[in-house]
Amino acid sequence: MTEQNLKNAFSGESQAHMRYAIFADIAEAERFPNVSRLFRAISYAERIHATSHFSNLAYLEGGYLTIGMAGFGPGRTLKNLGIAIGGELFEVNEMYPSYLETARSQAEHGAARSFDYAYQTEKVHAVLFQKAKDAVEKNQDAQLGPIQICGTCGYTVEGEAPEVCPVCDAKKDRFKAY
């Protein structure tokens, strides 16, 4: 079960990475530069999650069917933020809690770590996207400081990078600023 969950999580995170890159272009064209920057930053975090899940499947060869939650129907930035929030909340409330429980019960420690990193991070993504959505609903760009992404686990923080990542203990120099 954990192996299939890793495949599905890889699929979902890969799609989120691309979806947010596309949403960033739309936000930029609609003159929401900070929302665009937020989408680009979180796109990078989703890539880190996908890479982590994929790395836990290095022993596999061949093609496999995956099932990944994906919000479709891109549109204007306000709609896209709603799609993003829905996806993040699905991961936080449904997907990662069950994937974590399964990985832990099967003593799949690498998978459990990968799922936990993503789970902890997706909570922050939902909050940041909601902040952006609240601004765009008023036809304003989001007021955001620098967005920092941990290159090890994808942890996302607005403002200064912490000295040590609260999720994976990576040092400050592992953060990438957007």
N, CA, C and O of each residue as an XYZ file, in Angstrom:
712
protein
N       0.822     -1.205      0.000
C       0.000      0.000      0.000
C       0.859      1.261      0.000
O       0.552      2.230     -0.695
N       1.932      1.243      0.780
C       2.791      2.428      0.845
C       3.425      2.706     -0.506
O       3.548      3.861     -0.912
N       3.825      1.654     -1.203
C       4.416      1.858     -2.527
C       3.431      2.561     -3.461
O       3.809      3.503     -4.157
N       2.189      2.119     -3.486
C       1.187      2.767     -4.342
C       0.921      4.190     -3.878
O       0.724      5.085     -4.700
N       0.912      4.405     -2.575
C       0.721      5.761     -2.053
C       1.853      6.685     -2.485
O       1.614      7.848     -2.811
N       3.081      6.177     -2.490
C       4.212      6.987     -2.978
C       4.034      7.330     -4.457
O       4.281      8.463     -4.871
N       3.611      6.364     -5.237
C       3.381      6.616     -6.670
C       2.309      7.684     -6.848
O       2.467      8.614     -7.639
N       1.222      7.538     -6.106
C       0.122      8.499     -6.232
C       0.532      9.882     -5.733
O       0.177     10.891     -6.342
N       1.272      9.935     -4.633
C       1.731     11.221     -4.109
C       2.697     11.888     -5.095
O       2.647     13.103     -5.293
N       3.571     11.093     -5.710
C       4.461     11.638     -6.739
C       3.644     12.259     -7.868
O       3.946     13.359     -8.331
N       2.618     11.552     -8.302
C       1.759     12.047     -9.373
C       1.084     13.356     -8.979
O       1.105     14.326     -9.737
N       0.491     13.379     -7.798
C      -0.212     14.584     -7.346
C       0.704     15.775     -7.159
O       0.361     16.891     -7.547
N       1.872     15.548     -6.566
C       2.815     16.650     -6.347
C       3.400     17.147     -7.667
O       3.630     18.345     -7.833
N       3.641     16.236     -8.599
C       4.145     16.637     -9.918
C       3.129     17.523    -10.633
O       3.482     18.531    -11.246
N       1.865     17.125    -10.542
C       0.817     17.927    -11.169
C       0.674     19.284    -10.483
O       0.470     20.298    -11.150
N       0.780     19.306     -9.160
C       0.705     20.578     -8.440
C       1.847     21.493     -8.859
O       1.649     22.693     -9.051
N       3.034     20.932     -9.000
C       4.197     21.709     -9.447
C       3.896     22.404    -10.772
O       4.127     23.605    -10.910
N       3.390     21.665    -11.728
C       3.094     22.246    -13.046
C       1.893     23.189    -13.004
O       1.906     24.255    -13.620
N       0.863     22.786    -12.275
C      -0.336     23.625    -12.170
C       0.027     24.990    -11.599
O      -0.426     26.012    -12.116
N       0.835     25.023    -10.544
C       1.193     26.293     -9.919
C       2.101     27.128    -10.819
O       2.037     28.357    -10.785
N       2.938     26.485    -11.614
C       3.755     27.234    -12.578
C       2.854     27.906    -13.618
O       3.096     29.048    -14.009
N       1.838     27.208    -14.053
C       0.880     27.779    -15.008
C       0.087     28.908    -14.348
O      -0.107     29.966    -14.945
N      -0.371     28.678    -13.112
C      -1.115     29.710    -12.386
C      -0.259     30.951    -12.153
O      -0.778     32.067    -12.150
N       1.036     30.770    -11.960
C       1.946     31.915    -11.772
C       1.957     32.788    -13.015
O       1.929     34.014    -12.914
N       1.997     32.163    -14.187
C       1.984     32.931    -15.445
C       0.682     33.720    -15.576
O       0.693     34.874    -16.005
N      -0.429     33.101    -15.208
C      -1.720     33.779    -15.297
C      -1.768     34.961    -14.333
O      -2.203     36.050    -14.707
N      -1.324     34.750    -13.094
C      -1.320     35.843    -12.104
C      -0.426     36.990    -12.556
O      -0.758     38.159    -12.360
N       0.692     36.656    -13.153
C       1.593     37.697    -13.664
C       0.908     38.502    -14.772
O       0.987     39.730    -14.783
N       0.244     37.825    -15.688
C      -0.447     38.502    -16.786
C      -1.594     39.375    -16.267
O      -1.927     40.395    -16.871
N      -2.191     38.971    -15.148
C      -3.283     39.737    -14.556
C      -2.790     40.819    -13.585
O      -3.583     41.463    -12.899
N      -1.493     41.000    -13.544
C      -0.849     42.037    -12.715
C      -1.023     41.804    -11.215
O      -1.347     42.717    -10.454
N      -0.799     40.559    -10.820
C      -0.707     40.194     -9.408
C       0.699     39.620     -9.183
O       0.847     38.411     -9.007
N       1.730     40.475     -9.186
C       3.099     39.956     -9.117
C       3.414     39.166     -7.851
O       4.170     38.196     -7.906
N       2.855     39.560     -6.723
C       3.143     38.810     -5.499
C       2.438     37.457     -5.483
O       2.980     36.475     -4.975
N       1.243     37.409     -6.034
C       0.548     36.124     -6.139
C       1.320     35.224     -7.106
O       1.461     34.026     -6.862
N       1.811     35.792     -8.186
C       2.623     35.036     -9.132
C       3.867     34.478     -8.437
O       4.212     33.310     -8.613
N       4.525     35.307     -7.658
C       5.722     34.887     -6.919
C       5.384     33.770     -5.935
O       6.154     32.822     -5.781
N       4.242     33.880     -5.273
C       3.810     32.837     -4.347
C       3.586     31.519     -5.079
O       4.039     30.471     -4.620
N       2.892     31.563     -6.211
C       2.688     30.339     -6.991
C       4.024     29.739     -7.423
O       4.185     28.520     -7.375
N       4.978     30.556     -7.839
C       6.287     30.035     -8.265
C       7.033     29.392     -7.098
O       7.647     28.335     -7.251
N       6.977     30.028     -5.946
C       7.654     29.486     -4.769
C       7.052     28.138     -4.377
O       7.772     27.166     -4.147
N       5.741     28.095     -4.306
C       5.098     26.852     -3.879
C       5.229     25.775     -4.959
O       5.271     24.587     -4.640
N       5.293     26.168     -6.208
C       5.578     25.212     -7.273
C       6.911     24.513     -7.008
O       7.034     23.301     -7.186
N       7.900     25.286     -6.584
C       9.209     24.711     -6.252
C       9.095     23.755     -5.064
O       9.703     22.684     -5.079
N       8.332     24.120     -4.045
C       8.145     23.236     -2.883
C       7.490     21.925     -3.306
O       7.863     20.857     -2.821
N       6.513     22.006     -4.209
C       5.836     20.794     -4.675
C       6.803     19.907     -5.462
O       6.715     18.681     -5.405
N       7.710     20.523     -6.184
C       8.735     19.745     -6.897
C       9.620     18.996     -5.900
O       9.988     17.845     -6.135
N       9.955     19.644     -4.797
C      10.763     18.988     -3.764
C      10.005     17.783     -3.205
O      10.594     16.722     -3.001
N       8.703     17.942     -2.958
C       7.905     16.814     -2.459
C       7.877     15.677     -3.478
O       8.071     14.514     -3.123
N       7.636     16.014     -4.736
C       7.595     14.982     -5.778
C       8.935     14.244     -5.862
O       8.972     13.021     -5.991
N      10.018     14.993     -5.787
C      11.352     14.386     -5.849
C      11.585     13.444     -4.677
O      12.147     12.363     -4.849
N      11.157     13.848     -3.495
C      11.312     12.999     -2.315
C      10.520     11.703     -2.462
O      11.042     10.619     -2.200
N       9.265     11.816     -2.879
C       8.446     10.613     -3.072
C       9.069      9.708     -4.140
O       9.153      8.493     -3.961
N       9.502     10.305     -5.243
C      10.092      9.559     -6.352
C      11.362      8.842     -5.908
O      11.601      7.700     -6.301
N      12.174      9.505     -5.093
C      13.425      8.913     -4.610
C      13.176      7.664     -3.778
O      14.002      6.752     -3.761
N      12.049      7.619     -3.094
C      11.714      6.443     -2.294
C      11.281      5.261     -3.156
O      11.069      4.161     -2.646
N      11.151      5.484     -4.447
C      10.752      4.425     -5.380
C      11.892      4.036     -6.317
O      11.650      3.456     -7.376
N      13.115      4.344     -5.942
C      14.278      4.119     -6.811
C      14.466      2.648     -7.186
O      15.096      2.355     -8.202
N      13.950      1.743     -6.412
C      14.105      0.311     -6.665
C      13.195     -0.191     -7.791
O      13.375     -1.306     -8.280
N      12.221      0.626     -8.204
C      11.270      0.198     -9.236
C      11.829      0.399    -10.639
O      12.700      1.239    -10.866
N      11.311     -0.389    -11.568
C      11.582     -0.200    -12.992
C      10.277     -0.360    -13.739
O       9.409     -1.132    -13.330
N      10.136      0.365    -14.827
C       8.942      0.228    -15.642
C       7.924      1.312    -15.366
O       8.153      2.212    -14.558
N       6.802      1.215    -16.043
C       5.741      2.194    -15.901
C       4.647      1.670    -14.982
O       4.391      0.468    -14.917
N       4.013      2.586    -14.282
C       2.969      2.213    -13.334
C       1.814      3.196    -13.426
O       2.002      4.379    -13.711
N       0.639      2.692    -13.183
C      -0.548      3.525    -13.118
C      -0.547      4.282    -11.798
O      -0.301      3.701    -10.741
N      -0.820      5.572    -11.863
C      -0.913      6.368    -10.646
C      -2.243      7.107    -10.637
O      -2.857      7.350    -11.676
N      -2.661      7.451     -9.438
C      -3.866      8.246     -9.258
C      -3.463      9.449     -8.427
O      -3.012      9.301     -7.291
N      -3.620     10.629     -8.981
C      -3.250     11.830     -8.255
C      -4.388     12.827     -8.261
O      -5.018     13.064     -9.292
N      -4.644     13.403     -7.114
C      -5.661     14.466     -7.019
C      -5.159     15.659     -7.819
O      -4.027     16.105     -7.632
N      -5.987     16.168     -8.696
C      -5.594     17.313     -9.498
C      -6.786     18.218     -9.724
O      -7.835     17.781    -10.198
N      -6.613     19.480     -9.382
C      -7.641     20.463     -9.671
C      -7.523     20.911    -11.114
O      -6.451     21.333    -11.550
N      -8.591     20.825    -11.843
C      -8.576     21.236    -13.251
C      -9.462     22.464    -13.444
O     -10.110     22.940    -12.512
N      -9.471     22.952    -14.651
C     -10.292     24.102    -14.999
C      -9.630     25.423    -14.688
O     -10.244     26.287    -14.062
N      -8.355     25.606    -15.122
C      -7.691     26.870    -14.806
C      -8.459     28.052    -15.386
O      -9.111     27.952    -16.426
N      -8.363     29.134    -14.702
C      -9.057     30.339    -15.140
C      -8.319     31.557    -14.650
O      -7.089     31.607    -14.679
N      -9.061     32.523    -14.207
C      -8.460     33.737    -13.664
C      -7.840     33.422    -12.304
O      -8.109     32.376    -11.714
N      -7.022     34.322    -11.825
C      -6.254     34.089    -10.602
C      -7.129     33.745     -9.405
O      -6.769     32.864     -8.625
N      -8.255     34.405     -9.237
C      -9.123     34.108     -8.106
C      -9.577     32.648     -8.136
O      -9.541     31.960     -7.116
N     -10.000     32.185     -9.301
C     -10.413     30.784     -9.442
C      -9.237     29.843     -9.182
O      -9.392     28.814     -8.525
N      -8.070     30.200     -9.698
C      -6.892     29.355     -9.543
C      -6.480     29.233     -8.072
O      -6.039     28.172     -7.633
N      -6.626     30.315     -7.324
C      -6.327     30.252     -5.892
C      -7.307     29.311     -5.189
O      -6.912     28.580     -4.280
N      -8.559     29.319     -5.591
C      -9.529     28.384     -5.028
C      -9.165     26.943     -5.334
O      -9.283     26.074     -4.470
N      -8.723     26.682     -6.552
C      -8.272     25.338     -6.928
C      -7.083     24.932     -6.063
O      -7.021     23.807     -5.568
N      -6.140     25.857     -5.887
C      -4.943     25.568     -5.092
C      -5.305     25.269     -3.638
O      -4.798     24.310     -3.057
N      -6.174     26.082     -3.055
C      -6.581     25.875     -1.664
C      -7.268     24.513     -1.517
O      -6.995     23.776     -0.570
N      -8.149     24.187     -2.445
C      -8.827     22.894     -2.398
C      -7.852     21.729     -2.441
O      -8.011     20.755     -1.705
N      -6.846     21.824     -3.297
C      -5.842     20.758     -3.391
C      -5.017     20.625     -2.125
O      -4.766     19.517     -1.649
N      -4.597     21.759     -1.582
C      -3.791     21.730     -0.357
C      -4.598     21.163      0.811
O      -4.078     20.378      1.603
N      -5.857     21.556      0.917
C      -6.690     21.061      2.018
C      -6.985     19.568      1.869
O      -7.074     18.855      2.869
N      -7.135     19.091      0.640
C      -7.295     17.653      0.414
C      -6.074     16.903      0.937
O      -6.208     15.885      1.615
N      -4.887     17.408      0.622
C      -3.663     16.750      1.081
C      -3.548     16.762      2.603
O      -3.156     15.764      3.208
N      -3.891     17.895      3.221
C      -3.765     18.049      4.675
C      -4.830     17.251      5.428
O      -4.528     16.622      6.442
N      -6.051     17.272      4.947
C      -7.157     16.663      5.689
C      -7.397     15.192      5.370
O      -7.919     14.451      6.203
N      -7.016     14.767      4.163
C      -7.341     13.402      3.765
C      -6.134     12.580      3.340
O      -5.863     11.523      3.911
N      -5.411     13.063      2.340
C      -4.389     12.237      1.710
C      -3.216     11.918      2.638
O      -2.970     10.753      2.951
N      -2.499     12.944      3.073
C      -1.283     12.663      3.829
C      -1.534     12.023      5.196
O      -0.723     11.193      5.605
N      -2.595     12.349      5.922
C      -2.811     11.613      7.178
C      -2.953     10.098      6.955
O      -2.393      9.307      7.714
N      -3.693      9.698      5.928
C      -3.853      8.259      5.688
C      -2.565      7.638      5.145
O      -2.221      6.515      5.513
N      -1.851      8.355      4.275
C      -0.585      7.836      3.755
C       0.434      7.672      4.881
O       1.163      6.681      4.933
N       0.476      8.651      5.776
C       1.398      8.578      6.911
C       1.078      7.388      7.810
O       1.973      6.638      8.198
N      -0.182      7.221      8.135
C      -0.597      6.117      9.004
C      -0.215      4.777      8.384
O       0.290      3.891      9.074
N      -0.455      4.630      7.093
C      -0.128      3.377      6.412
C       1.380      3.139      6.401
O       1.833      2.035      6.704
N       2.152      4.152      6.058
C       3.617      3.996      6.009
C       4.176      3.638      7.385
O       5.054      2.784      7.505
N       3.665      4.292      8.407
C       4.139      3.991      9.765
C       3.764      2.570     10.179
O       4.576      1.867     10.781
N       2.549      2.144      9.862
C       2.121      0.794     10.241
C       2.904     -0.272      9.481
O       3.050     -1.396      9.963
N       3.405      0.071      8.300
C       4.196     -0.874      7.509
C       5.697     -0.698      7.738
O       6.511     -1.329      7.063
N       6.058      0.162      8.694
C       7.464      0.426      9.040
C       8.271      0.887      7.825
O       9.443      0.542      7.675
N       7.631      1.664      6.973
C       8.295      2.246      5.798
C       8.781      3.645      6.200
O       8.116      4.645      5.929
N       9.934      3.697      6.840
C      10.414      4.929      7.466
C      10.734      6.034      6.458
O      10.434      7.200      6.717
N      11.327      5.699      5.336
C      11.627      6.709      4.318
C      10.365      7.321      3.744
O      10.283      8.535      3.555
N       9.393      6.486      3.470
C       8.112      6.977      2.949
C       7.416      7.830      3.995
O       6.873      8.887      3.674
N       7.428      7.381      5.240
C       6.779      8.148      6.309
C       7.419      9.532      6.433
O       6.716     10.529      6.602
N       8.732      9.592      6.351
C       9.421     10.888      6.427
C       9.016     11.778      5.250
O       8.730     12.961      5.432
N       8.994     11.209      4.051
C       8.621     11.963      2.863
C       7.193     12.492      2.976
O       6.931     13.655      2.668
N       6.281     11.644      3.415
C       4.891     12.062      3.588
C       4.756     13.128      4.668
O       3.992     14.080      4.512
N       5.496     12.970      5.760
C       5.416     13.947      6.846
C       5.954     15.305      6.409
O       5.358     16.334      6.728
N       7.057     15.324      5.694
C       7.595     16.593      5.187
C       6.536     17.315      4.363
O       6.295     18.508      4.552
N       5.912     16.589      3.454
C       4.891     17.205      2.597
C       3.689     17.649      3.430
O       3.179     18.753      3.239
N       3.242     16.812      4.335
C       2.082     17.120      5.170
C       2.301     18.413      5.955
O       1.436     19.288      5.965
N       3.442     18.532      6.605
C       3.731     19.729      7.399
C       3.748     20.983      6.530
O       3.299     22.048      6.954
N       4.261     20.853      5.331
C       4.394     21.984      4.421
C       3.076     22.399      3.801
O       2.808     23.591      3.653
N       2.252     21.434      3.438
C       0.985     21.751      2.774
C       0.078     22.586      3.667
O      -0.719     23.380      3.168
N       0.190     22.417      4.981
C      -0.585     23.244      5.907
C      -0.265     24.728      5.695
O      -1.167     25.566      5.672
N       1.012     25.041      5.543
C       1.447     26.423      5.340
C       0.975     26.925      3.980
O       0.555     28.075      3.851
N       1.043     26.073      2.977
C       0.608     26.472      1.631
C      -0.850     26.904      1.630
O      -1.199     27.918      1.026
N      -1.695     26.143      2.299
C      -3.119     26.483      2.344
C      -3.332     27.864      2.956
O      -4.146     28.641      2.457
N      -2.615     28.176      4.023
C      -2.741     29.481      4.692
C      -2.268     30.604      3.774
O      -2.930     31.636      3.664
N      -1.128     30.409      3.118
C      -0.606     31.453      2.226
C      -1.513     31.674      1.022
O      -1.731     32.813      0.609
N      -2.037     30.603      0.463
C      -2.960     30.757     -0.661
C      -4.245     31.471     -0.219
O      -4.795     32.273     -0.974
N      -4.722     31.188      0.985
C      -5.920     31.870      1.477
C      -5.641     33.359      1.649
O      -6.492     34.187      1.322
N      -4.474     33.706      2.152
C      -4.085     35.113      2.293
C      -4.096     35.803      0.926
O      -4.584     36.925      0.794
N      -3.561     35.131     -0.074
C      -3.548     35.687     -1.425
C      -4.967     35.805     -1.977
O      -5.307     36.808     -2.605
N      -5.780     34.803     -1.750
C      -7.159     34.828     -2.247
C      -7.940     35.973     -1.616
O      -8.708     36.651     -2.299
N      -7.749     36.193     -0.322
C      -8.437     37.299      0.355
C      -8.104     38.639     -0.301
O      -8.978     39.494     -0.443
N      -6.855     38.823     -0.697
C      -6.447     40.069     -1.355
C      -7.037     40.165     -2.755
O      -7.570     41.208     -3.133
N      -6.947     39.087     -3.528
C      -7.425     39.110     -4.909
C      -8.936     39.315     -4.950
O      -9.445     39.926     -5.889
N      -9.658     38.818     -3.953
C     -11.111     39.063     -3.887
C     -11.414     40.557     -3.806
O     -12.500     40.985     -4.199
N     -10.484     41.349     -3.308
C     -10.617     42.813     -3.234
C      -9.933     43.488     -4.419
O      -9.729     44.702     -4.431
N      -9.579     42.666     -5.426
C      -8.866     43.134     -6.621
C      -7.525     43.786     -6.270
O      -7.109     44.761     -6.895
N      -6.866     43.227     -5.263
C      -5.556     43.706     -4.836
C      -4.553     42.561     -4.922
O      -4.915     41.386     -4.854
N      -3.284     42.935     -5.073
C      -2.224     41.945     -5.001
C      -1.996     41.600     -3.532
O      -2.216     42.439     -2.658
N      -1.567     40.405     -3.260
C      -1.269     39.992     -1.887
C      -0.063     40.759     -1.373
O       0.891     40.999     -2.113
N      -0.109     41.138     -0.119
C       1.036     41.768      0.531
C       1.852     40.657      1.164
O       1.492     40.135      2.219
N       2.953     40.296      0.519
C       3.785     39.183      0.961
C       5.238     39.607      1.047
O       5.749     40.295      0.163
N       5.896     39.194      2.114
C       7.336     39.362      2.213
C       8.012     38.283      1.390
O       7.368     37.593      0.600
N       9.306     38.145      1.578
C      10.004     37.064      0.870
C       9.400     35.704      1.245
O       9.037     35.475      2.398
N       9.301     34.829      0.278
C       8.839     33.467      0.512
C      10.084     32.587      0.478
O      10.820     32.574     -0.509
N      10.306     31.866      1.545
C      11.486     31.014      1.686
C      11.061     29.543      1.606
O      10.104     29.125      2.258
N      11.789     28.772      0.797
C      11.489     27.354      0.625
C      12.715     26.539      1.033
O      13.818     26.769      0.537
N      12.510     25.582      1.944
C      13.591     24.680      2.338
C      13.850     23.703      1.196
O      12.939     23.013      0.738
N      15.083     23.651      0.748
C      15.449     22.772     -0.353
C      15.490     21.303      0.010
O      15.612     20.453     -0.873
N      15.390     20.986      1.285
C      15.395     19.593      1.716
C      13.985     19.027      1.804
O      13.718     17.936      1.300
N      13.076     19.772      2.447
C      11.733     19.220      2.692
C      10.601     20.023      2.050
O       9.456     19.571      2.031
N      10.911     21.213      1.523
C       9.874     22.035      0.909
C       9.156     22.944      1.885
O       8.237     23.664      1.494
N       9.563     22.927      3.167
C       8.908     23.806      4.139
C       8.914     25.233      3.612
O       9.906     25.697      3.049
N       7.811     25.913      3.798
C       7.600     27.242      3.235
C       7.314     28.222      4.354
O       6.508     27.952      5.244
N       7.983     29.366      4.300
C       7.775     30.392      5.309
C       7.835     31.757      4.636
O       8.635     31.989      3.730
N       6.976     32.646      5.098
C       7.014     34.028      4.628
C       7.931     34.805      5.568
O       7.844     34.666      6.788
N       8.809     35.622      4.993
C       9.746     36.418      5.785
C      11.136     35.820      5.726
O      11.545     35.258      4.710
N      11.848     35.947      6.815
C      13.212     35.427      6.882
C      13.211     33.910      7.063
O      12.331     33.346      7.713
N      14.200     33.277      6.485
C      14.361     31.836      6.693
C      14.814     31.593      8.128
O      15.614     32.362      8.661
N      14.318     30.549      8.749
C      14.764     30.236     10.109
C      16.204     29.719     10.091
O      16.696     29.255      9.063
N      16.852     29.805     11.218
C      18.220     29.282     11.325
C      18.245     27.778     11.059
O      19.184     27.254     10.459
N      17.191     27.094     11.519
C      17.046     25.656     11.326
C      15.604     25.385     10.906
O      14.671     25.888     11.532
N      15.420     24.607      9.870
C      14.075     24.272      9.402
C      13.314     23.542     10.514
O      13.828     22.576     11.077
N      12.101     23.992     10.833
C      11.328     23.336     11.892
C      10.789     21.958     11.504
O      10.312     21.214     12.361
N      10.864     21.618     10.225
C      10.352     20.316      9.779
C      11.464     19.282      9.664
O      11.308     18.155     10.133
N      12.596     19.653      9.039
C      13.633     18.656      8.745
C      14.996     18.958      9.363
O      15.935     18.179      9.197
N      15.113     20.072     10.070
C      16.368     20.474     10.729
C      17.468     20.914      9.763
O      18.634     20.981     10.151
N      17.117     21.214      8.518
C      18.117     21.727      7.580
C      18.550     23.131      8.024
O      17.777     23.867      8.638
N      19.771     23.478      7.708
C      20.303     24.793      8.057
C      19.725     25.867      7.126
O      19.206     25.579      6.048
N      19.837     27.101      7.586
C      19.298     28.258      6.871
C      19.770     28.345      5.422
O      19.016     28.778      4.550
N      20.999     27.942      5.163
C      21.540     28.057      3.806
C      20.867     27.124      2.805
O      21.120     27.229      1.605
N      20.010     26.207      3.278
C      19.275     25.314      2.382
C      17.995     25.964      1.852
O      17.312     25.387      1.006
N      17.671     27.158      2.345
C      16.441     27.844      1.906
C      16.696     28.660      0.658
O      17.753     29.268      0.492
N      15.703     28.658     -0.214
C      15.736     29.459     -1.440
C      14.664     30.537     -1.313
O      13.511     30.249     -0.990
N      15.059     31.778     -1.571
C      14.134     32.899     -1.428
C      13.440     33.221     -2.759
O      14.042     33.161     -3.831
N      12.172     33.557     -2.649
C      11.375     34.019     -3.782
C      10.804     35.377     -3.441
O      10.092     35.969     -4.253
